[in-house]
Amino acid sequence: MQEKNAKVLDATIYKGLYPFLKPYLGRFLLLITIIFCLAILSSSRPFLFKYTIDHHISNGNLHALGLVMALVLGMLVVQFFLEYLETFLSGWLGQTIIRDMRVKLYQHLLSHRLSFFDHTPIGRLVTRNISDIQTLSDVFSEGLAAIFSDILQLLFILGFMFYSDWRLTLISLSMLPFLLLATYFFKESVKKSFHEVRTAVAALNTFVQEHITGMAVVQIFNSEKREFEKFKGINIEHRKANIRSVWYYSVYFPIAEVIAAAGIGLLVWYGAHEVLKDTVTIGTLVAFIMYINMFFRPIRMIADKLNTLQMGVVSGERILKLLHDQDPLQCSGSFKPGVKLNGDVRFEKVWFSYDESEYVLKDISFEAKRGELLAIVGATGAGKSSIISLLNRFYDFQKGQVYIDGIELAVYDLGYLRSHIAVVMQDVFLFSDTIFHNISLWDPNITRQKVKETAKLLGADKFIENLPGAYDYNVMERGATLSVGQRQLISFVRAMVHDPEILILDEATSSIDDESEQIIQNAIEKMMKGRTSIVIAHRLSTIRAANQIMVLDNGEVKEKGTHAQLLQKDGLYTQLVNYQLSNSMH
């Protein structure tokens, strides 16, 4: 689906949105029934005034006039109650449906491969989940139901008008072509401006999100002024798009009022002549003046509501496109062993590419068993982290096979698989929450006592207890109030508290200062005991005791063996060791 092809009456989009409405279909039908009753009530009132003027006021029948006024008052009370129900029910439907849709969309995003987030701006996804869904709510609360109400009211008004006097009806509608022409141009112009507004909002969201996240880079390179000028440019485009939309409204509604007033003037001029000729009653003329006001108002509003609907349809198209995206990982596996995993990992002739154009891993084979430490070393871009991503099924490989305990990786239930693998990254991500929640990740099975015991085991309890509030200390966004070493220790506790069979350390000590490194090194030794451990090493001094060291270069395994065996080969590993030794001496 292309956004530019989205139409107000695009059946494909409404068909896609129907499943979200279906659970509340009964309430939606009740809303339509209320709208139908309101259309009859509001359009019958002028006809009742016509009858009263012609049959009671003209005859001086004050008793009957009192009864009619009581009836009108009763109709107004019923109309008030029905309008209350219509407003509340339409708003309730809109908010309930977008709640369900937002949950569905967020759940869908959680299932996507990491490659999806690699090439999709986060600001755009925020716009889809927040702004676009909010706009779509108007389709249910102010769009479909409101337009149906206006169309029904127009039909009933036309029926009463033609029934009362067809000549006055034609005179009343003589200005309608001009109003329809103005309405068409307004609708098309505003539709275009709304597209521009939505595009500008997405661009603004993306820019702000990226630059706030990367504020450290902006300030380090002293580019605040340049980025501020870029922001002002995007913000100006956003303002221009909104001003264009406001300008169309400011022109259309006065024009519509003038056309409606001209129609009333023409009706009064012609109707007065007919009253004097005694071919039209005064009650009929009064009713027609009321009808023409009631008739032109829905037409003016329909144009605005059609554009509201158009915006909702565009947002709906975007949301459905994201929901129908085929990028989510195919989690077809359902295997959950009745016993705990042993944790044996085996790669057999694995080939992998991120974009299917150039392989970043080529014919990779290795094995790591429970209780062993496999270290992976190599230059930046050699493919080390890609191996970790494949083991966690963040991405799927193109050729070869990966096994855990002799069973193909794809056979395992994805949730079960990841619950037995813990990864400690170099760049630790912490949520804006307490230390306890950042460790437990809101898992109800992980108690505070277990968190404390694990922190004590790894030597992280001392600095945590010294913080205000200890485990209830809020680390703020991305753990900004903690040092690199402290964030790393929390990530170790987080990994250990889930008691994984496979432990992966992805350059976890590369940014640590010497003082923190000793604490973390002790923590690592305790974590690795009795587990399959895979370490991507930046500092080669930390992996001397590894059972096996695998050297990667340009996505290929160049060497494998222990530290001593690889030094004897005097190959790539020896070059890496010598390079680090020479750097440490300078």
C-alpha positions as CSV (number, residue, x, y, z in Angstrom):
1,M,0.0,0.0,0.0
2,Q,1.3,3.4,-0.9
3,E,0.4,6.3,1.3
4,K,-0.5,8.6,-1.6
5,N,-3.1,6.1,-2.8
6,A,-5.0,6.1,0.5
7,K,-8.6,7.2,-0.1
8,V,-11.3,8.1,2.3
9,L,-13.4,5.1,1.1
10,D,-10.5,2.7,0.7
11,A,-12.2,-0.6,1.5
12,T,-8.8,-2.4,2.1
13,I,-8.0,-0.1,5.0
14,Y,-11.4,-0.4,6.6
15,K,-11.2,-4.1,6.2
16,G,-7.9,-4.1,8.0
17,L,-9.3,-1.9,10.8
18,Y,-12.5,-4.0,11.2
19,P,-10.9,-6.6,13.5
20,F,-10.2,-3.9,16.1
21,L,-13.8,-2.7,15.9
22,K,-15.4,-6.2,15.9
23,P,-15.2,-6.8,19.7
24,Y,-17.2,-3.6,20.2
25,L,-19.6,-4.1,17.3
26,G,-22.7,-4.1,19.6
27,R,-21.7,-0.7,21.0
28,F,-21.0,0.6,17.6
29,L,-24.5,-0.4,16.3
30,L,-26.0,1.2,19.4
31,L,-24.2,4.4,18.5
32,I,-25.6,4.2,14.9
33,T,-29.1,3.7,16.4
34,I,-28.7,6.8,18.6
35,I,-27.5,8.8,15.6
36,F,-30.6,7.7,13.6
37,C,-32.9,8.8,16.4
38,L,-31.1,12.2,16.8
39,A,-31.4,12.8,13.0
40,I,-35.2,12.3,13.2
41,L,-35.6,14.4,16.3
42,S,-33.6,17.4,15.1
43,S,-35.1,17.4,11.6
44,S,-38.7,17.1,12.8
45,R,-38.6,20.1,15.0
46,P,-39.0,22.8,12.3
47,F,-41.9,20.8,10.8
48,L,-43.5,20.8,14.3
49,F,-43.1,24.6,14.4
50,K,-44.7,25.0,11.0
51,Y,-47.7,23.0,12.1
52,T,-48.0,25.0,15.3
53,I,-47.8,28.4,13.5
54,D,-50.3,27.4,10.8
55,H,-52.8,25.5,12.9
56,H,-52.6,27.0,16.4
57,I,-51.0,30.4,16.6
58,S,-52.9,31.7,13.5
59,N,-56.1,30.5,15.2
60,G,-55.2,31.8,18.6
61,N,-55.4,28.4,20.2
62,L,-53.2,29.0,23.3
63,H,-54.1,25.7,24.9
64,A,-52.8,23.7,22.0
65,L,-49.8,26.0,21.8
66,G,-48.9,25.1,25.4
67,L,-49.1,21.4,24.6
68,V,-46.8,21.8,21.6
69,M,-44.3,23.7,23.7
70,A,-44.4,20.9,26.3
71,L,-43.8,18.4,23.5
72,V,-40.9,20.4,22.1
73,L,-39.4,20.7,25.6
74,G,-39.7,16.9,26.0
75,M,-38.0,16.4,22.6
76,L,-35.1,18.6,23.7
77,V,-34.7,16.7,26.9
78,V,-34.6,13.4,25.0
79,Q,-32.2,15.0,22.5
80,F,-29.9,16.2,25.3
81,F,-29.8,12.7,26.7
82,L,-29.1,11.0,23.3
83,E,-26.4,13.6,22.4
84,Y,-24.7,12.8,25.7
85,L,-24.8,9.1,24.9
86,E,-23.6,9.7,21.4
87,T,-20.6,11.9,22.5
88,F,-19.6,9.6,25.4
89,L,-20.0,6.4,23.4
90,S,-18.2,7.6,20.3
91,G,-15.3,8.9,22.5
92,W,-15.3,5.6,24.5
93,L,-15.1,3.6,21.2
94,G,-12.3,5.7,19.8
95,Q,-10.2,5.5,23.0
96,T,-10.8,1.8,23.6
97,I,-10.0,0.8,20.0
98,I,-6.8,2.8,19.9
99,R,-5.8,1.3,23.2
100,D,-6.1,-2.2,21.7
101,M,-4.4,-1.1,18.5
102,R,-1.5,0.5,20.4
103,V,-1.0,-2.7,22.4
104,K,-1.1,-4.8,19.2
105,L,1.4,-2.5,17.5
106,Y,3.8,-2.4,20.4
107,Q,3.6,-6.2,20.7
108,H,4.3,-6.5,17.0
109,L,7.4,-4.2,17.3
110,L,8.7,-6.4,20.1
111,S,8.7,-9.4,17.8
112,H,10.7,-7.7,15.0
113,R,14.2,-8.7,14.1
114,L,17.0,-6.2,15.1
115,S,17.6,-5.6,11.4
116,F,14.2,-3.9,11.2
117,F,15.4,-1.3,13.8
118,D,18.7,-1.0,12.1
119,H,17.1,0.6,9.0
120,T,13.9,2.2,10.5
121,P,14.2,5.6,12.3
122,I,13.1,5.3,15.9
123,G,11.3,8.6,15.7
124,R,9.1,7.2,12.9
125,L,8.1,4.2,15.0
126,V,7.3,6.6,17.9
127,T,5.1,8.6,15.5
128,R,3.3,5.4,14.4
129,N,2.7,4.2,17.9
130,I,1.6,7.6,19.4
131,S,0.6,10.3,16.9
132,D,-0.7,8.1,14.1
133,I,-2.8,5.9,16.4
134,Q,-4.2,9.0,18.2
135,T,-5.2,10.5,14.8
136,L,-6.8,7.2,13.9
137,S,-9.0,7.4,16.9
138,D,-10.9,10.2,15.2
139,V,-12.0,7.8,12.5
140,F,-14.1,6.0,15.2
141,S,-15.0,8.9,17.5
142,E,-15.4,11.9,15.1
143,G,-15.2,10.4,11.6
144,L,-17.5,7.6,10.5
145,A,-20.2,8.1,13.1
146,A,-20.3,11.9,12.7
147,I,-20.4,11.7,8.9
148,F,-23.2,9.1,9.0
149,S,-25.1,11.4,11.4
150,D,-24.7,14.4,9.1
151,I,-25.8,12.5,6.0
152,L,-28.8,11.1,7.8
153,Q,-29.8,14.5,8.9
154,L,-29.4,15.9,5.4
155,L,-31.7,13.2,4.0
156,F,-34.4,13.7,6.6
157,I,-34.3,17.5,6.1
158,L,-34.6,17.1,2.3
159,G,-37.5,14.8,2.9
160,F,-39.4,17.2,5.1
161,M,-38.6,20.1,2.8
162,F,-39.9,18.4,-0.4
163,Y,-42.9,17.2,1.5
164,S,-43.7,20.8,2.7
165,D,-43.1,22.7,-0.6
166,W,-41.0,21.6,-3.6
167,R,-40.7,25.1,-5.0
168,L,-39.3,26.6,-1.8
169,T,-37.0,23.5,-1.6
170,L,-35.5,24.3,-5.0
171,I,-35.1,28.0,-4.2
172,S,-33.4,27.0,-0.9
173,L,-31.0,24.6,-2.7
174,S,-30.1,27.1,-5.5
175,M,-26.9,28.1,-3.7
176,L,-25.9,24.5,-3.0
177,P,-23.7,24.1,-6.1
178,F,-21.5,27.0,-5.0
179,L,-21.2,25.5,-1.5
180,L,-20.3,22.1,-2.9
181,L,-17.7,23.6,-5.2
182,A,-16.1,25.6,-2.3
183,T,-16.3,22.4,-0.2
184,Y,-14.6,20.3,-2.8
185,F,-11.7,22.8,-3.2
186,F,-11.4,23.1,0.6
187,K,-11.3,19.3,1.1
188,E,-8.7,18.7,-1.5
189,S,-6.5,21.6,-0.3
190,V,-6.7,20.6,3.3
191,K,-6.1,16.9,2.5
192,K,-2.8,17.9,0.8
193,S,-1.9,20.1,3.8
194,F,-2.6,17.3,6.2
195,H,-0.2,15.0,4.4
196,E,2.4,17.7,4.7
197,V,1.6,18.1,8.4
198,R,2.0,14.3,9.1
199,T,5.3,14.2,7.1
200,A,6.6,17.2,9.1
201,V,5.6,15.7,12.4
202,A,7.4,12.5,11.6
203,A,10.5,14.4,10.5
204,L,10.4,16.5,13.7
205,N,10.0,13.4,15.9
206,T,12.8,11.6,14.2
207,F,15.2,14.6,14.5
208,V,14.5,15.4,18.1
209,Q,14.7,11.7,19.2
210,E,18.0,11.1,17.5
211,H,19.7,14.3,18.6
212,I,18.6,14.0,22.2
213,T,19.8,10.5,22.3
214,G,23.1,11.5,20.7
215,M,23.5,14.8,22.6
216,A,26.9,13.7,23.9
217,V,28.2,13.4,20.3
218,V,26.7,16.8,19.4
219,Q,28.4,18.5,22.3
220,I,31.7,16.7,21.9
221,F,32.1,17.9,18.3
222,N,30.8,21.4,19.2
223,S,28.0,21.1,16.6
224,E,25.2,22.6,18.7
225,K,24.8,25.6,16.4
226,R,24.7,23.5,13.3
227,E,22.2,21.1,14.7
228,F,20.1,23.9,16.1
229,E,20.0,25.5,12.6
230,K,18.9,22.1,11.2
231,F,16.2,21.9,13.9
232,K,14.9,25.4,13.1
233,G,14.6,24.5,9.4
234,I,12.6,21.4,10.2
235,N,10.5,23.3,12.7
236,I,9.8,26.0,10.2
237,E,8.6,23.4,7.7
238,H,6.3,22.0,10.4
239,R,4.9,25.5,11.1
240,K,4.4,26.3,7.4
241,A,2.5,23.0,6.9
242,N,0.2,23.8,9.9
243,I,-0.3,27.5,8.8
244,R,-1.3,26.4,5.3
245,S,-3.9,24.1,6.9
246,V,-5.2,27.0,9.2
247,W,-5.3,29.4,6.2
248,Y,-7.6,27.0,4.2
249,Y,-10.0,26.8,7.2
250,S,-9.9,30.6,7.7
251,V,-11.0,31.1,4.0
252,Y,-13.5,28.3,3.6
253,F,-15.8,28.8,6.6
254,P,-16.4,32.6,6.0
255,I,-17.2,31.7,2.3
256,A,-19.5,28.9,3.4
257,E,-21.3,31.4,5.8
258,V,-21.8,33.9,3.0
259,I,-23.2,31.3,0.7
260,A,-25.6,30.0,3.4
261,A,-26.7,33.6,4.2
262,A,-27.2,34.3,0.5
263,G,-29.4,31.2,0.3
264,I,-31.5,32.4,3.3
265,G,-31.8,35.8,1.7
266,L,-33.0,34.4,-1.6
267,L,-35.5,32.1,0.3
268,V,-36.9,35.0,2.3
269,W,-37.3,37.2,-0.8
270,Y,-39.1,34.5,-2.8
271,G,-41.0,33.2,0.2
272,A,-42.3,36.6,1.2
273,H,-43.8,37.1,-2.2
274,E,-45.5,33.7,-2.0
275,V,-46.8,34.5,1.4
276,L,-48.3,37.7,0.1
277,K,-49.9,35.8,-2.7
278,D,-51.2,33.4,-0.1
279,T,-49.6,30.4,-1.9
280,V,-47.2,29.7,1.0
281,T,-48.1,29.8,4.7
282,I,-46.0,31.8,7.2
283,G,-45.3,28.6,9.1
284,T,-43.9,27.0,6.0
285,L,-41.6,30.0,5.4
286,V,-40.4,29.9,9.1
287,A,-39.7,26.2,8.9
288,F,-37.7,26.6,5.6
289,I,-35.6,29.3,7.2
290,M,-34.8,26.9,10.0
291,Y,-34.3,24.0,7.6
292,I,-31.8,25.9,5.4
293,N,-29.7,26.7,8.4
294,M,-29.8,23.1,9.5
295,F,-29.0,21.9,5.9
296,F,-26.0,24.0,5.2
297,R,-24.3,23.4,8.6
298,P,-23.8,19.6,8.1
299,I,-22.4,20.2,4.6
300,R,-19.8,22.6,6.0
301,M,-19.0,20.2,8.8
302,I,-18.8,17.2,6.4
303,A,-15.9,18.7,4.6
304,D,-14.0,19.1,7.8
305,K,-14.9,15.6,8.9
306,L,-13.9,14.1,5.6
307,N,-10.5,15.5,6.1
308,T,-10.4,14.2,9.6
309,L,-11.4,10.8,8.2
310,Q,-8.7,11.3,5.4
311,M,-6.0,11.9,8.1
312,G,-7.2,8.8,10.0
313,V,-7.2,6.7,6.8
314,V,-3.6,7.8,6.1
315,S,-2.6,7.0,9.6
316,G,-4.5,3.7,9.4
317,E,-2.7,2.8,6.2
318,R,0.7,3.5,7.9
319,I,-0.2,1.4,10.9
320,L,-1.6,-1.5,8.9
321,K,1.5,-1.5,6.7
322,L,3.7,-1.8,9.9
323,L,1.4,-4.5,11.3
324,H,1.5,-6.5,8.0
325,D,5.3,-6.1,7.7
326,Q,6.9,-9.5,7.1
327,D,10.1,-8.6,8.9
328,P,9.2,-10.2,12.3
329,L,11.3,-13.2,13.2
330,Q,9.6,-16.4,12.2
331,C,9.4,-18.1,15.7
332,S,8.2,-21.4,14.5
333,G,10.0,-23.4,17.1
334,S,8.2,-24.8,20.1
335,F,10.6,-27.2,21.7
336,K,11.0,-26.8,25.5
337,P,13.1,-29.5,27.1
338,G,11.7,-30.8,30.4
339,V,15.1,-30.6,32.0
340,K,17.6,-27.7,32.1
341,L,19.8,-27.1,29.2
342,N,23.4,-28.4,29.3
343,G,24.5,-25.5,27.3
344,D,26.7,-27.1,24.6
345,V,26.9,-24.8,21.6
346,R,28.0,-25.9,18.0
347,F,28.3,-23.8,14.8
348,E,28.6,-25.8,11.6
349,K,29.6,-24.1,8.4
350,V,27.5,-21.0,9.1
351,W,27.3,-18.2,6.6
352,F,25.5,-14.9,7.4
353,S,24.8,-11.6,5.8
354,Y,22.9,-8.6,7.2
355,D,21.7,-7.3,3.8
356,E,22.1,-10.5,1.7
357,S,24.7,-8.7,-0.4
358,E,28.0,-9.4,1.4
359,Y,28.6,-12.1,3.9
360,V,30.0,-11.0,7.3
361,L,30.4,-14.5,8.5
362,K,31.8,-17.2,6.2
363,D,31.9,-20.9,6.9
364,I,32.1,-20.5,10.7
365,S,32.5,-23.7,12.7
366,F,33.3,-24.1,16.4
367,E,32.1,-25.9,19.5
368,A,31.8,-24.8,23.2
369,K,30.8,-27.2,25.9
370,R,29.4,-26.7,29.4
371,G,32.1,-25.5,31.8
372,E,34.4,-24.3,29.0
373,L,35.4,-20.8,28.0
374,L,35.5,-19.9,24.3
375,A,37.2,-16.6,23.5
376,I,36.6,-14.9,20.2
377,V,39.1,-12.3,19.1
378,G,39.7,-10.2,16.0
379,A,39.8,-6.7,14.6
380,T,36.7,-4.4,14.6
381,G,34.3,-5.6,11.9
382,A,35.7,-9.2,11.9
383,G,32.2,-10.6,12.7
384,K,32.6,-11.3,16.5
385,S,29.3,-9.7,17.6
386,S,27.4,-11.3,14.7
387,I,28.1,-14.7,16.1
388,I,26.4,-13.6,19.4
389,S,23.4,-12.2,17.5
390,L,22.9,-15.4,15.6
391,L,23.1,-17.5,18.8
392,N,20.3,-15.3,20.4
393,R,18.3,-15.5,17.1
394,F,18.3,-11.7,16.7
395,Y,19.1,-12.5,13.1
396,D,18.8,-15.7,11.0
397,F,21.7,-17.1,9.1
398,Q,21.6,-18.0,5.4
399,K,23.6,-21.2,5.3
400,G,24.9,-23.8,7.7
401,Q,23.4,-24.8,11.1
402,V,23.7,-23.9,14.8
403,Y,23.0,-26.4,17.5
404,I,22.4,-26.2,21.3
405,D,22.7,-29.6,23.1
406,G,22.7,-31.2,19.6
407,I,19.3,-29.7,18.7
408,E,18.9,-27.2,15.9
409,L,18.5,-23.6,17.1
410,A,15.3,-22.9,15.2
411,V,13.5,-25.9,16.8
412,Y,13.6,-24.2,20.3
413,D,10.9,-22.0,21.5
414,L,12.3,-18.5,21.2
415,G,11.3,-17.3,24.7
416,Y,12.7,-20.5,26.2
417,L,15.9,-20.2,24.3
418,R,16.6,-16.6,25.3
419,S,15.7,-17.3,28.9
420,H,18.7,-19.7,29.1
421,I,21.2,-17.3,27.5
422,A,22.5,-14.2,29.2
423,V,24.4,-11.5,27.3
424,V,26.5,-8.7,28.9
425,M,27.2,-6.0,26.3
426,Q,30.0,-3.4,26.2
427,D,27.4,-0.6,26.0
428,V,25.1,-1.3,29.0
429,F,21.5,-0.1,28.6
430,L,19.7,0.8,31.8
431,F,16.1,1.9,32.0
432,S,15.0,5.0,33.9
433,D,14.0,3.0,37.0
434,T,15.3,1.6,40.2
435,I,18.4,-0.6,40.4
436,F,16.2,-3.5,41.5
437,H,13.9,-3.3,38.5
438,N,16.9,-2.9,36.1
439,I,18.3,-6.2,37.5
440,S,15.0,-8.1,37.7
441,L,13.6,-6.6,34.6
442,W,10.2,-6.7,36.3
443,D,10.2,-10.5,36.4
444,P,7.9,-11.5,39.4
445,N,9.9,-14.7,39.9
446,I,13.1,-12.8,40.9
447,T,12.9,-11.7,44.5
448,R,14.7,-8.8,46.1
449,Q,16.6,-11.3,48.3
450,K,17.8,-13.1,45.2
451,V,19.0,-9.9,43.7
452,K,20.9,-8.9,46.9
453,E,22.5,-12.4,47.2
454,T,23.7,-12.2,43.6
455,A,25.0,-8.7,43.9
456,K,26.9,-9.7,47.0
457,L,28.4,-12.8,45.2
458,L,29.7,-10.6,42.4
459,G,30.9,-7.7,44.6
460,A,28.4,-5.2,43.4
461,D,26.6,-4.9,46.8
462,K,29.0,-2.4,48.3
463,F,28.5,0.5,45.8
464,I,24.7,-0.3,45.6
465,E,24.3,-0.1,49.4
466,N,26.1,3.3,49.4
467,L,23.7,4.9,46.9
468,P,20.7,6.9,48.3
469,G,17.9,4.3,48.5
470,A,20.3,1.4,47.7
471,Y,18.4,-1.0,45.4
472,D,15.5,1.6,45.1
473,Y,17.9,4.2,43.7
474,N,16.7,5.5,40.3
475,V,19.5,5.4,37.8
476,M,17.8,7.9,35.5
477,E,17.7,7.5,31.7
478,R,20.4,5.1,30.4
479,G,22.0,5.0,33.8
480,A,23.4,8.5,33.5
481,T,24.0,8.9,37.2
482,L,26.3,5.8,37.4
483,S,29.9,5.3,36.3
484,V,30.7,2.9,33.5
485,G,32.0,0.4,35.9
486,Q,28.9,0.6,38.1
487,R,26.6,0.1,35.1
488,Q,28.7,-2.9,34.0
489,L,28.5,-4.5,37.4
490,I,24.7,-4.1,37.4
491,S,24.6,-5.7,34.0
492,F,26.6,-8.7,35.4
493,V,24.1,-9.0,38.3
494,R,21.3,-8.8,35.8
495,A,22.8,-11.7,33.8
496,M,23.6,-13.9,36.8
497,V,20.2,-13.4,38.6
498,H,18.5,-15.2,35.7
499,D,20.8,-18.2,36.2
500,P,21.7,-18.9,32.5
501,E,23.3,-22.0,31.1
502,I,25.1,-20.0,28.4
503,L,26.9,-16.8,29.3
504,I,28.1,-14.3,26.7
505,L,30.3,-11.4,27.4
506,D,30.6,-9.0,24.4
507,E,33.7,-6.9,25.1
508,A,32.3,-6.3,28.6
509,T,35.5,-5.0,30.1
510,S,36.8,-2.9,27.2
511,S,35.7,0.5,28.7
512,I,36.4,-0.3,32.3
513,D,39.0,1.5,34.4
514,D,41.8,-0.5,36.1
515,E,40.2,-0.3,39.6
516,S,36.8,-1.6,38.4
517,E,38.4,-4.2,36.2
518,Q,39.7,-6.2,39.1
519,I,36.2,-6.3,40.7
520,I,34.6,-7.2,37.4
521,Q,37.2,-9.8,36.6
522,N,36.5,-11.5,39.9
523,A,32.8,-11.3,39.1
524,I,33.4,-12.9,35.7
525,E,35.3,-15.8,37.1
526,K,32.4,-16.6,39.5
527,M,29.8,-16.2,36.7
528,M,31.6,-18.6,34.4
529,K,31.8,-21.5,36.8
530,G,29.7,-24.4,35.6
531,R,28.4,-22.6,32.5
532,T,29.2,-22.5,28.8
533,S,31.0,-19.1,28.4
534,I,31.6,-17.2,25.2
535,V,33.7,-14.1,25.5
536,I,34.4,-11.5,22.8
537,A,37.7,-10.1,24.1
538,H,39.2,-6.7,23.5
539,R,41.9,-7.1,26.1
540,L,43.7,-10.3,25.3
541,S,45.2,-10.4,28.8
542,T,41.7,-11.4,30.1
543,I,41.5,-14.6,28.0
544,R,44.8,-16.4,28.6
545,A,43.0,-19.2,30.5
546,A,40.4,-19.8,27.8
547,N,39.9,-23.5,26.8
548,Q,39.8,-22.3,23.2
549,I,40.5,-19.0,21.5
550,M,39.1,-18.4,18.0
551,V,40.7,-15.7,15.8
552,L,38.4,-14.1,13.3
553,D,39.4,-11.9,10.4
554,N,37.1,-10.6,7.7
555,G,34.3,-13.0,8.8
556,E,36.5,-16.1,8.6
557,V,38.1,-18.3,11.3
558,K,41.8,-17.9,10.8
559,E,43.1,-19.7,13.9
560,K,41.8,-21.8,16.8
561,G,43.6,-23.2,19.9
562,T,44.7,-22.3,23.5
563,H,46.8,-19.2,24.2
564,A,50.0,-21.2,24.3
565,Q,49.2,-23.1,21.1
566,L,48.3,-19.9,19.1
567,L,51.5,-18.2,20.3
568,Q,53.5,-21.1,19.0
569,K,51.9,-20.7,15.5
570,D,53.3,-17.2,15.4
571,G,50.3,-16.1,13.3
572,L,47.5,-13.5,13.5
573,Y,46.9,-14.1,17.2
574,T,50.6,-13.5,18.0
575,Q,50.4,-10.2,16.0
576,L,47.4,-9.1,18.0
577,V,49.2,-9.9,21.3
578,N,52.3,-8.1,20.2
579,Y,50.3,-5.1,19.0
580,Q,48.6,-4.7,22.4
581,L,51.8,-5.2,24.3
582,S,53.5,-2.4,22.3
583,N,50.6,-0.1,22.9
584,S,50.5,-0.7,26.6
585,M,54.3,0.2,26.8
586,H,53.8,3.6,25.2
